[in-house]
Amino acid sequence: MNRTLRQLIVWFLILLVILFTIIAILGIWDVIELEKVVNKLLSTLLVIFSSSAVILFIFSVVGKEIDDGKGS
């Protein structure tokens, strides 16, 4: 993995942490209804995790075929 991609991932994760922190603070102060937001966040994270697992599986299978010379 090259360095630019790693830095991009790090910044993305930092932004996620900041976003979740802001949502948690707004929920603590009763600015937003935290139950609805948490349900939506968790379901969104589950969908992202599932799609990431499928993409990782596809890349690992296709990547092995390309590395072995079996690909077209």
N, C-alpha and C positions, 0 to 999 in steps of 0.2 A: 504494500500500500504506500503510495507516495505521501510526502509530507503535507502537501496542500489539502489532500482529502482528509487526512487525520485532523488537521486544524479546522476544517469545515465541520467535521463531526463533533469536535470538541465545542465549537461555538454553538452548534445546534443543540447539544445537550445542555449547555449553560443557559441558552434561551428557554429551553423547556423547564429547567429548574426555576428560573425567574418567573415564568408564566404560572407554574403551579403554586409558587409562593404567593404571588399576587392574588390568585383565585382563593387560596386558603385564607389570606388576610381579609379579603372582602367577605368571605363566608363567616369568619369569626366576628366581624363587626356587623353582621346581618345586612349587608348591602345587597347580597345576592343569596338565593336559596341554594345552600351548599349541597343538599341531597341530590337535586336534579343535575347540578353541574358535575358532581362526583360520578354519578351513574353514566353520564354522557362521556366524561373523560375516560373512565375505565373501559367502557365499551369501545371507544375510539382507539385506546391503546391496545386492546385485544385484537381489533381488526388490523392495526398496523403491525403488531407482533406476528399475527398469522400470515399476513402477506409477505413480511420480511423472511419468515421461515420458508415459505414456498420459493421466494426468489433465491434465497441462499441454497436451497436444494437444487434448483434448476442450474444455477451457476456452478455448483460443485459437480454435478453430473456432466454438463456440457463442457466445463473446464477440463475435466479428466479426459474426455473424449478428444478434445483439441490437443491437449498436452501429449496424449498417447499417439497422436497421428491418425486416429480413427475418423476424425471429422472431415468434412469435405474441403 
